[in-house]
Amino acid sequence: MLDPVNANLEHYLDLLSTRQKLVTSNIANASTPGYRTRDLDFHFEFITQAEGGQPNIIEPEGLAGRNDGNNVSMDREARLLAENTMRFNFASNLMRGQLKMIRSAIQEGGR
């Protein structure tokens, strides 16, 4: 671990990866009878979950179910997918900037 900022970015990226897997699983099971949407409370997990712990997978409340018991909303999942992509791009750009600063400090220190 380089510093707390990078540790937080790493944790954030791990949560984004977990959410990406959950959303793609929800999409893949959109036609599976009885399948229930899975997600994580992103804000709660980022603020309270210690590094390295497994995120708590939840079933979001208030989603309308169909007659077959499936409650996957493709609109919701598409929105989460887009949101996750934006968050990942933002976090990876921050991480890239942090690494660039470290690389610059190392190169300057060698002169």
C-alpha positions in Angstrom: 0.0 0.0 0.0 1.5 3.3 -1.1 -0.6 5.7 0.9 -4.2 6.1 2.2 -5.4 7.7 -1.1 -4.2 4.8 -3.1 -5.6 2.3 -0.6 -9.0 4.0 -0.8 -8.9 4.1 -4.6 -8.0 0.4 -4.6 -10.9 -0.4 -2.3 -13.2 1.7 -4.5 -12.1 -0.1 -7.7 -12.6 -3.5 -5.9 -16.2 -2.5 -5.1 -16.8 -1.3 -8.6 -15.5 -4.7 -9.9 -17.9 -6.5 -7.5 -20.8 -4.4 -8.6 -19.9 -5.0 -12.3 -20.1 -8.8 -11.7 -23.4 -8.5 -9.9 -25.0 -6.3 -12.6 -23.8 -8.6 -15.4 -25.1 -11.6 -13.5 -28.5 -9.8 -13.1 -28.6 -9.1 -16.8 -27.7 -12.7 -17.6 -30.5 -14.0 -15.4 -33.2 -11.5 -16.6 -35.2 -14.4 -18.0 -34.6 -16.9 -15.2 -37.8 -17.7 -13.3 -37.4 -16.9 -9.6 -34.1 -15.0 -10.0 -33.9 -12.1 -7.6 -31.7 -9.0 -8.3 -28.5 -8.8 -6.4 -26.5 -5.7 -5.6 -24.4 -4.1 -2.8 -25.0 -0.9 -0.8 -22.1 0.9 -2.5 -22.0 3.9 -0.2 -22.2 1.7 3.0 -19.6 -0.7 1.8 -17.1 2.0 0.8 -17.5 4.0 4.1 -17.7 1.1 6.6 -16.2 -2.0 5.1 -12.6 -2.6 6.1 -10.1 -3.3 3.3 -10.0 -6.9 2.2 -13.4 -7.8 3.6 -16.0 -9.3 1.4 -18.8 -6.9 0.5 -22.3 -7.7 1.7 -24.5 -8.7 -1.2 -28.1 -7.5 -0.8 -31.4 -7.9 -2.6 -32.6 -4.4 -3.4 -36.0 -3.5 -2.0 -38.9 -2.1 -3.9 -38.2 -3.8 -7.3 -41.3 -4.9 -9.1 -41.5 -8.6 -9.6 -43.0 -10.4 -12.5 -45.4 -13.4 -12.4 -42.4 -15.8 -12.6 -40.8 -14.3 -9.5 -38.0 -12.6 -11.4 -37.5 -8.9 -10.4 -34.6 -7.9 -12.7 -35.2 -4.5 -14.3 -33.2 -4.1 -17.5 -33.5 -0.3 -17.2 -32.1 -0.3 -13.7 -29.3 -2.6 -14.7 -28.4 -0.6 -17.8 -28.3 2.6 -15.6 -26.0 0.8 -13.0 -23.8 -0.4 -15.8 -23.3 3.1 -17.2 -22.8 4.6 -13.7 -20.3 1.9 -12.9 -18.4 2.6 -16.1 -18.2 6.3 -15.3 -17.1 5.7 -11.8 -14.4 3.2 -13.0 -13.1 5.7 -15.5 -12.9 8.4 -12.9 -11.2 6.2 -10.3 -8.7 4.8 -12.8 -7.8 8.3 -13.9 -7.2 9.3 -10.3 -5.0 6.2 -9.8 -3.1 6.9 -13.0 -2.4 10.4 -11.7 -1.2 9.1 -8.4 1.1 6.7 -10.0 2.4 9.4 -12.4 3.2 11.6 -9.4 5.1 8.7 -7.7 7.0 7.9 -10.8 8.0 11.6 -11.2 9.1 11.8 -7.6 11.3 8.7 -8.1 12.8 10.0 -11.3 13.5 13.4 -9.8 15.1 11.8 -6.7 17.6 10.0 -8.8 19.1 13.2 -10.3 
